Structures are given as C-alpha cells and as structure tokens.
Amino acid sequence: MDYSNLKVKLNENHSWPSVYMFKFIVHDDAHKLDQVQKLFSKEAELSYKASRNGSFIAVTGKELMLSADEVIRVYQKAESIKNLIAL
C-alpha cells in the first residue's frame, strides 16, 4: 500500500508529537486480539467493543506518536494481521 497520501494528510491535520487514535476490527479470537495489542506500547490506552453478534471486536488504541512516519509504521505492522480491518 502507498502511504504517501496518508503521510501528507497526517502532517496537515496533526502537530507532532500528538496522541493518535487507531481503530481496528478483528475476529473475536484470542490470537488475533493479541496481535493487535502488540501493535501498541504498554503506555497506549486500549478499549474494546464486541460486535452485536459477538464475532468481531473493535479495538481503539490511543497512543502518543512522534511523527506521521510512526503512525504509518503501526499501520504497516497491522497489514500482517490476516483479515484485520483498519478504520
């Protein structure tokens, strides 16, 4: 995926360092949830919401990011998680 447009938009809308909010959706599976949690540092604020039928989990992660490149690195790591949806 080409992240150049995302980098431009991030730099237009954020002053770094800044708390950035990530949103991901994964199947309700302990392994998948563990993979998503590993995208973040221990200092990140994570919250979870199960889908109505319980088959998916929405994960919101708020973390202090130092630059647009740091945000993009998280999204690049997330690409390795099968069937993950990034919002």
N, C-alpha and C positions, 0 to 999 in steps of 0.2 A: 504494500500500500504506500502511496505517496503522501507523506506527511507535510509537505512544504506549505500547502494552503492552511492546514491546521496551525502550523507554527506562526504564520502571518496573523491569523485571527487571534491566536492566544496572545501574541505580543501587542495587538491592537486593543485588546479588552482587559488585559491584566498588567499590573505593575509588579515586577518580581523583586523580592520573594512575595508569594501570595498563597493563601490557602486555596487549594483547588478541589473541586468536588467531582469525583469519578462515580459513574453509575454502571453497574454490570448486572446482567441477568444470566443465571446458570441453572441447570437442572438441580433439583434438590438431592444432592449426592455429596457425602462427606468428603470424598476425594476432590471433587470439583470446588467445593467451598474452601477447602484447604489451599488449593492452588490460587484461588482469588485472594485469600488472606495473605499469601506470601508475596503478592504484588506490592504490599504496603509495609512500611516500617512499624515498629512497636508503638510509635507515637501517634500513628494515624487513628482517627476516630471512625470506627466502622459501625454501621447499622444494617439491619436485615429486615426484610419483609417477605413473607411467603405469599405465593400466588393464591388465588381463591381455592383452587383445587389441590394446592399443596405440591405440585410437581416442579415448581420453579421457585428460586429465591432471588430477590433483588438485593444487591449489595451496594450500599452507598459508602464511599470512602472519602473522608476529608483529610487532606494532608498538606503540610507546608511544602510547597515546591519552590525551588530557587530560580527556575527558568522554564521557558517553553520546551526546551530540549529534555528537561527532566520529566515533564508531563508526557511527552512523546515516548520516552523510554518505557514508561509504565504501560502505555497502550501497545507498544511493540512486544513487551513480555506477555501481555494478555492475549496476543494473537496465537500463542502456543497452546492456549486452553481450548480444547475442542468444544464446539457448539456454544461458546460464550458470545453473548450479545453485549456490545458496548454502546451505551447511550450518550 
